[in-house]
């Protein structure tokens, strides 16, 4: 999430679309995600480490 956040934040992008694939690589679901919500999701999933950013 950190890389997505930094790339989007620095360029002013406010929302991205996440594509969820099945085991065959076919996108089955698309979900919008606000950039401001990425930090919250990353902290919950333990992928965001503050000292790295």
N, CA, C and O atoms as CSV, one atom per row, in Angstrom:
chain,resi,resn,atom,element,x,y,z
A,1,UNK,N,N,0.802,-1.198,0.000
A,1,UNK,CA,C,0.000,0.000,0.000
A,1,UNK,C,C,0.849,1.269,0.000
A,1,UNK,O,O,0.450,2.286,-0.566
A,2,UNK,N,N,2.005,1.209,0.627
A,2,UNK,CA,C,2.851,2.397,0.736
A,2,UNK,C,C,3.265,2.959,-0.605
A,2,UNK,O,O,3.253,4.174,-0.801
A,3,UNK,N,N,3.629,2.091,-1.529
A,3,UNK,CA,C,4.043,2.548,-2.862
A,3,UNK,C,C,2.857,3.177,-3.596
A,3,UNK,O,O,3.006,4.218,-4.236
A,4,UNK,N,N,1.690,2.555,-3.506
A,4,UNK,CA,C,0.496,3.128,-4.149
A,4,UNK,C,C,0.213,4.502,-3.575
A,4,UNK,O,O,-0.035,5.459,-4.310
A,5,UNK,N,N,0.254,4.590,-2.244
A,5,UNK,CA,C,-0.052,5.857,-1.591
A,5,UNK,C,C,0.905,6.947,-2.055
A,5,UNK,O,O,0.467,8.028,-2.450
A,6,UNK,N,N,2.200,6.675,-2.011
A,6,UNK,CA,C,3.169,7.717,-2.354
A,6,UNK,C,C,3.056,8.155,-3.808
A,6,UNK,O,O,3.125,9.348,-4.101
A,7,UNK,N,N,2.885,7.209,-4.718
A,7,UNK,CA,C,2.764,7.565,-6.136
A,7,UNK,C,C,1.522,8.412,-6.387
A,7,UNK,O,O,1.583,9.400,-7.119
A,8,UNK,N,N,0.407,8.035,-5.789
A,8,UNK,CA,C,-0.845,8.761,-6.010
A,8,UNK,C,C,-0.863,10.092,-5.275
A,8,UNK,O,O,-1.296,11.104,-5.826
A,9,UNK,N,N,-0.397,10.094,-4.037
A,9,UNK,CA,C,-0.382,11.323,-3.248
A,9,UNK,C,C,0.463,12.396,-3.918
A,9,UNK,O,O,0.042,13.548,-4.020
A,10,UNK,N,N,1.644,12.025,-4.370
A,10,UNK,CA,C,2.558,12.998,-4.975
A,10,UNK,C,C,2.049,13.555,-6.296
A,10,UNK,O,O,2.402,14.673,-6.669
A,11,UNK,N,N,1.227,12.797,-7.007
A,11,UNK,CA,C,0.705,13.270,-8.290
A,11,UNK,C,C,-0.705,13.842,-8.183
A,11,UNK,O,O,-1.265,14.303,-9.178
A,12,UNK,N,N,-1.283,13.815,-6.980
A,12,UNK,CA,C,-2.593,14.413,-6.770
A,12,UNK,C,C,-3.774,13.525,-7.117
A,12,UNK,O,O,-4.897,14.015,-7.231
A,13,UNK,N,N,-3.547,12.240,-7.286
A,13,UNK,CA,C,-4.640,11.308,-7.575
A,13,UNK,C,C,-5.390,11.039,-6.279
A,13,UNK,O,O,-4.773,10.723,-5.261
A,14,UNK,N,N,-6.715,11.162,-6.305
A,14,UNK,CA,C,-7.510,11.007,-5.092
A,14,UNK,C,C,-8.130,9.626,-4.940
A,14,UNK,O,O,-8.466,9.218,-3.829
A,15,UNK,N,N,-8.286,8.900,-6.051
A,15,UNK,CA,C,-8.952,7.594,-5.993
A,15,UNK,C,C,-8.339,6.658,-7.017
A,15,UNK,O,O,-7.975,7.078,-8.115
A,16,UNK,N,N,-8.224,5.372,-6.649
A,16,UNK,CA,C,-7.756,4.351,-7.585
A,16,UNK,C,C,-8.788,3.228,-7.630
A,16,UNK,O,O,-9.654,3.129,-6.760
A,17,UNK,N,N,-8.686,2.397,-8.641
A,17,UNK,CA,C,-9.540,1.223,-8.753
A,17,UNK,C,C,-8.694,-0.020,-8.537
A,17,UNK,O,O,-7.663,-0.202,-9.184
A,18,UNK,N,N,-9.136,-0.871,-7.622
A,18,UNK,CA,C,-8.451,-2.130,-7.355
A,18,UNK,C,C,-9.167,-3.233,-8.113
A,18,UNK,O,O,-10.393,-3.332,-8.064
A,19,UNK,N,N,-8.409,-4.056,-8.809
A,19,UNK,CA,C,-8.983,-5.198,-9.516
A,19,UNK,C,C,-8.628,-6.482,-8.789
A,19,UNK,O,O,-7.455,-6.739,-8.517
A,20,UNK,N,N,-9.622,-7.283,-8.475
A,20,UNK,CA,C,-9.415,-8.544,-7.771
A,20,UNK,C,C,-9.538,-9.689,-8.762
A,20,UNK,O,O,-10.561,-9.850,-9.426
A,21,UNK,N,N,-8.467,-10.488,-8.850
A,21,UNK,CA,C,-8.412,-11.580,-9.823
A,21,UNK,C,C,-8.718,-12.931,-9.186
A,21,UNK,O,O,-8.536,-13.138,-7.987
A,22,UNK,N,N,-9.189,-13.837,-10.031
A,22,UNK,CA,C,-9.386,-15.208,-9.574
A,22,UNK,C,C,-8.097,-16.002,-9.799
A,22,UNK,O,O,-7.083,-15.432,-10.202
A,23,UNK,N,N,-8.129,-17.282,-9.547
A,23,UNK,CA,C,-6.938,-18.126,-9.683
A,23,UNK,C,C,-6.427,-18.217,-11.117
A,23,UNK,O,O,-5.292,-18.635,-11.344
A,24,UNK,N,N,-7.251,-17.831,-12.080
A,24,UNK,CA,C,-6.862,-17.877,-13.490
A,24,UNK,C,C,-6.361,-16.527,-14.000
A,24,UNK,O,O,-6.019,-16.393,-15.175
A,25,UNK,N,N,-6.319,-15.538,-13.126
A,25,UNK,CA,C,-5.833,-14.220,-13.506
A,25,UNK,C,C,-6.886,-13.312,-14.109
A,25,UNK,O,O,-6.558,-12.234,-14.606
A,26,UNK,N,N,-8.148,-13.726,-14.076
A,26,UNK,CA,C,-9.241,-12.933,-14.634
A,26,UNK,C,C,-9.777,-12.000,-13.546
A,26,UNK,O,O,-10.096,-12.443,-12.443
A,27,UNK,N,N,-9.872,-10.706,-13.865
A,27,UNK,CA,C,-10.412,-9.742,-12.906
A,27,UNK,C,C,-11.905,-10.012,-12.751
A,27,UNK,O,O,-12.661,-9.971,-13.722
A,28,UNK,N,N,-12.311,-10.285,-11.529
A,28,UNK,CA,C,-13.706,-10.625,-11.230
A,28,UNK,C,C,-14.444,-9.529,-10.479
A,28,UNK,O,O,-15.674,-9.495,-10.469
A,29,UNK,N,N,-13.690,-8.631,-9.849
A,29,UNK,CA,C,-14.318,-7.568,-9.076
A,29,UNK,C,C,-13.433,-6.332,-9.134
A,29,UNK,O,O,-12.207,-6.436,-9.102
A,30,UNK,N,N,-14.054,-5.170,-9.220
A,30,UNK,CA,C,-13.337,-3.898,-9.191
A,30,UNK,C,C,-13.906,-3.084,-8.035
A,30,UNK,O,O,-15.121,-2.973,-7.868
A,31,UNK,N,N,-12.998,-2.516,-7.240
A,31,UNK,CA,C,-13.413,-1.745,-6.073
A,31,UNK,C,C,-12.658,-0.424,-6.043
A,31,UNK,O,O,-11.431,-0.419,-6.149
A,32,UNK,N,N,-13.368,0.706,-5.901
A,32,UNK,CA,C,-12.680,1.990,-5.773
A,32,UNK,C,C,-12.061,2.117,-4.383
A,32,UNK,O,O,-12.580,1.573,-3.408
A,33,UNK,N,N,-10.957,2.832,-4.307
A,33,UNK,CA,C,-10.288,3.064,-3.026
A,33,UNK,C,C,-9.779,4.496,-3.000
A,33,UNK,O,O,-9.023,4.910,-3.879
A,34,UNK,N,N,-10.193,5.245,-1.998
A,34,UNK,CA,C,-9.697,6.607,-1.827
A,34,UNK,C,C,-8.278,6.549,-1.285
A,34,UNK,O,O,-7.975,5.741,-0.407
A,35,UNK,N,N,-7.419,7.399,-1.804
A,35,UNK,CA,C,-6.023,7.422,-1.388
A,35,UNK,C,C,-5.906,7.723,0.103
A,35,UNK,O,O,-5.033,7.181,0.781
A,36,UNK,N,N,-6.780,8.582,0.614
A,36,UNK,CA,C,-6.716,8.913,2.044
A,36,UNK,C,C,-7.041,7.713,2.928
A,36,UNK,O,O,-6.702,7.715,4.111
A,37,UNK,N,N,-7.693,6.685,2.372
A,37,UNK,CA,C,-8.030,5.488,3.145
A,37,UNK,C,C,-6.936,4.419,3.100
A,37,UNK,O,O,-7.020,3.424,3.821
A,38,UNK,N,N,-5.919,4.609,2.270
A,38,UNK,CA,C,-4.872,3.588,2.137
A,38,UNK,C,C,-4.110,3.401,3.447
A,38,UNK,O,O,-3.826,2.267,3.833
A,39,UNK,N,N,-3.779,4.481,4.130
A,39,UNK,CA,C,-3.019,4.341,5.375
A,39,UNK,C,C,-3.791,3.501,6.387
A,39,UNK,O,O,-3.209,2.644,7.052
A,40,UNK,N,N,-5.088,3.737,6.507
A,40,UNK,CA,C,-5.912,2.964,7.439
A,40,UNK,C,C,-5.898,1.488,7.088
A,40,UNK,O,O,-5.728,0.644,7.967
A,41,UNK,N,N,-6.075,1.169,5.820
A,41,UNK,CA,C,-6.056,-0.238,5.393
A,41,UNK,C,C,-4.693,-0.875,5.626
A,41,UNK,O,O,-4.607,-2.024,6.059
A,42,UNK,N,N,-3.641,-0.137,5.343
A,42,UNK,CA,C,-2.290,-0.677,5.489
A,42,UNK,C,C,-1.955,-0.945,6.954
A,42,UNK,O,O,-1.335,-1.958,7.276
A,43,UNK,N,N,-2.359,-0.048,7.829
A,43,UNK,CA,C,-2.102,-0.253,9.256
A,43,UNK,C,C,-2.835,-1.499,9.736
A,43,UNK,O,O,-2.279,-2.292,10.496
A,44,UNK,N,N,-4.084,-1.677,9.298
A,44,UNK,CA,C,-4.860,-2.856,9.695
A,44,UNK,C,C,-4.232,-4.148,9.203
A,44,UNK,O,O,-4.291,-5.168,9.890
A,45,UNK,N,N,-3.633,-4.116,8.023
A,45,UNK,CA,C,-3.064,-5.341,7.452
A,45,UNK,C,C,-1.578,-5.500,7.788
A,45,UNK,O,O,-0.925,-6.427,7.308
A,46,UNK,N,N,-1.048,-4.592,8.616
A,46,UNK,CA,C,0.350,-4.646,9.070
A,46,UNK,C,C,1.350,-4.534,7.922
A,46,UNK,O,O,2.437,-5.106,8.000
A,47,UNK,N,N,1.001,-3.804,6.854
A,47,UNK,CA,C,1.931,-3.597,5.748
A,47,UNK,C,C,2.523,-2.190,5.759
A,47,UNK,O,O,3.394,-1.886,4.944
A,48,UNK,N,N,2.074,-1.343,6.653
A,48,UNK,CA,C,2.551,0.029,6.726
A,48,UNK,C,C,3.461,0.157,7.936
A,48,UNK,O,O,3.032,-0.085,9.065
A,49,UNK,N,N,4.694,0.528,7.715
A,49,UNK,CA,C,5.648,0.741,8.800
A,49,UNK,C,C,6.101,2.190,8.706
A,49,UNK,O,O,6.809,2.565,7.771
A,50,UNK,N,N,5.693,3.008,9.677
A,50,UNK,CA,C,5.926,4.455,9.626
A,50,UNK,C,C,7.384,4.836,9.396
A,50,UNK,O,O,7.655,5.773,8.644
A,51,UNK,N,N,8.321,4.144,10.015
A,51,UNK,CA,C,9.711,4.558,9.868
A,51,UNK,C,C,10.254,4.336,8.463
A,51,UNK,O,O,11.331,4.836,8.139
A,52,UNK,N,N,9.531,3.596,7.618
A,52,UNK,CA,C,9.963,3.383,6.236
A,52,UNK,C,C,9.474,4.480,5.301
A,52,UNK,O,O,9.894,4.521,4.145
A,53,UNK,N,N,8.596,5.375,5.767
A,53,UNK,CA,C,8.022,6.382,4.885
A,53,UNK,C,C,8.255,7.764,5.401
A,53,UNK,O,O,7.833,8.736,4.774
